[in-house]
Amino acid sequence: MATMTIGDFIIDRLKALGIREILGVPGDFNLSFLEQIDAAEDFRFVGTCNELNAAYAADGYARLHGVGALLTTYGVGELSALNGIAGARAEHVPVVSIAGAPPQYATEYRWNLHHSLADGDFDNMLDAVRPFTEVAIRVSPMNVVGEFDRALRTCVREKRPVHIQVPSDITHLEVTVPDTPFTVDPPTSDAERRHAAVEKFLGAFAEAERPLFLLDQDTDRHGFTDVFRRIIDRAQIPYAHMASAKAQLNERHPLCVGTYNGAASAPGVREKVEGSDFLVTTNPRFIEVNSGNFTHALPETGVVNFGDQHMVIDNEFIVGINTLEVLQDIAAAVPEAQKAPAEPVSAPTYDVQPDKPLTQARLWPRIANFIDEGDVVIAEAGTSNIGLGPQRMPDSVKYINSPIWGSIGFTLPALMGAMLADPDRRHLLFIGDGSFQLTAQELSTILREDLKPIIFLVNNRGYTIERFILGMEREYNDIQDWQFSQLPKVFKADTSMQTYSVSTEGELEKVLEEVSSCGNGAFIEMHLDPFDAPKALQGFGPATADFDFGPRGPRNP
C-alpha cells in the first residue's frame, strides 16, 4: 500500500488511462485540485471558454484516445456541461467528468451556499446529472479510492460518461491506495463459453451463402474495428455501415457495399443487408435519421450480434466472454478465401469550372478528393455531415460526428479535443456558420494551444437544414453574417493560421492547393447560396416535416 493525497490519487488514475490533458473551467470549488494538477508531471489542465465547450472537447479527445476527462465546478459549471455529457452518453463515448464540490462539512450541515439553490439541498445536482451518466457520485476521504476506481472502470468498460463530485476541502488529504498498477482491462472469458462462441460463429458462417458485416458506432467504441478488418480481409466478406458508423472501415475498398439506411440506402445496399443469411452486427441503434424513417428491416434469422461482453447467435445469448478474445480467435480460425480481383472505388472525378459559384452538388465531391488516408474528418450536424455522407472516405480516416445527439456547435470544441489527443494527424473540420456561432469562442483556445487544423466554414447565412424542414425564408432561420475569416486574428493577433474567403470553384481550388502543403493551419470561409443544399438534405427536410408536424402541421410552400 502507498499513501498520497486525494488530488494526486485522482491524477494518477487519469494518467493510468493515458489521459494527459483535462479540459474545463476554473471555479472556487476546484481550485485546490487545480493547484495539484499544476504541480503534476506529464499532466495538465487546458482551460476552455465555457463548460459546454469543455464537455464537447473531452468527447472529441475520447474519440481519438479512447477516454477523455473534464473538470468543472459545482452547480453552474456541471450543469453547463450537462448537454455535452448527455451527448457523450447518447454516442457511447467514455468521458470522466469531475466537478469540484463545496466543502464536505458544508454539504453535511446543509449550509446555504453560492452556486446552489440556497436551500441546503446538495443532492439535486447529482440527481440532474445521474440520468445521463453511468455513475454519478460525491466522494469522501473514506470512499474515494474504491468509488473513483469503480467509476473509471465503469466508464471505460461501458463506454459511457461518469460524474464525480470532489469536495474542495479533501483534495490535499492523504489516503492509502493500492500499490499495484491500476487497470480497466476486462476479465478473461470463461474458457468453455469462449470456445462455444467461436465454434458457433464458424459453423454458421460455413453454411452461409450471403454473409455480410453491418457496422455501427459500437464497432468502434468497443475496439472491434481492427479485428473485424482482419476477419473481413481473410474471409473476403462484404461489409456495409450505418450512417452513424461512417468510415470505420475503408469506404473505397471493393468489399464495401455502402451505407445502409433502410429505404434511403444507397442503391443495392438495402437488398444486400436485408437479404443476408449471416449478418454480423454490433448492437445497431436505429433512429429516424439512420433508418430511412424506420424503414429498416434486418433479417429475423441469421444475425450474429456482438456486444463487448456477449454474443447472440441463432437467438442464443452467450455471456461470460471477453468479445475481443472471441473475435481474435475467429480471425485466426476463419477459412481464408482467395481474393477476387477487384478495383477499389476511386474518388469522384472533378473538373474545375473556375468562374462557377460554389454549389453543394459540386463542393462535396471535390472535398472528397482533398481528404487523404489517415485524416481526421470532423463533420457538423446538418449540411456538412449530409454533404459528406455519400462521399466514400479513403482508408484509415477517422470520421467524427454526432448523428444521434446532434447538438449543433459540437464539432469546433470536439476538434480541439481530438487534436490534443492526436496532434500528429491532419484534422479537417467542416462546420456551418450557424453551428459555428454557438461555440465560436473555442477557436481562441485552438489558437492559444498552437493547434493547426484546416477549418472549412460553410457560410450560407443561416440554418440551411432548418430552412428545408420549415421556414425556408423565415427570419428565425437567419443569423447575423459575421466576417468569419477575420476571426483568427481577432482571437490571436499573431496567429500563423492562414485565412481565406472563397466563392467560386477557381478560388477554392487555389486555396486547396496552398493549404494541402501548409503546416500553419487554415480557416477557409466558403460562401454558398442560402437556398442551396445537398440532394439528400432536400429530401430529408420535407420528410422531417411530415414526421415532426403531422398531417395538419405547417409545410414549406
ZIJO-V747834 format. One record per helix or strand of 3 or more residues. SS is the DSSP state (alpha for helix, beta for strand). FROM is the first residue (numbers start at 1). TO is the last residue. If there is no record, write none. Layout:
((SS,FROM,TO) (SS,FROM,TO))
This chain:
((beta,2,5) (alpha,6,16) (beta,21,24) (alpha,31,39) (beta,44,47) (alpha,51,65) (beta,68,73) (alpha,76,80) (alpha,82,90) (beta,95,101) (alpha,104,108) (alpha,124,130) (beta,135,139) (alpha,144,158) (beta,162,167) (beta,174,177) (alpha,191,207) (beta,211,215) (alpha,217,221) (alpha,225,235) (beta,238,242) (alpha,243,245) (beta,256,260) (alpha,262,264) (alpha,269,274) (beta,278,281) (alpha,288,290) (beta,303,306) (beta,310,313) (beta,316,319) (alpha,323,333) (alpha,360,370) (beta,376,379) (alpha,383,389) (beta,398,400) (alpha,410,421) (beta,427,432) (alpha,433,439) (alpha,442,448) (beta,454,459) (alpha,464,469) (alpha,475,477) (alpha,484,491) (beta,498,502) (alpha,505,515) (beta,522,527) (alpha,535,549))
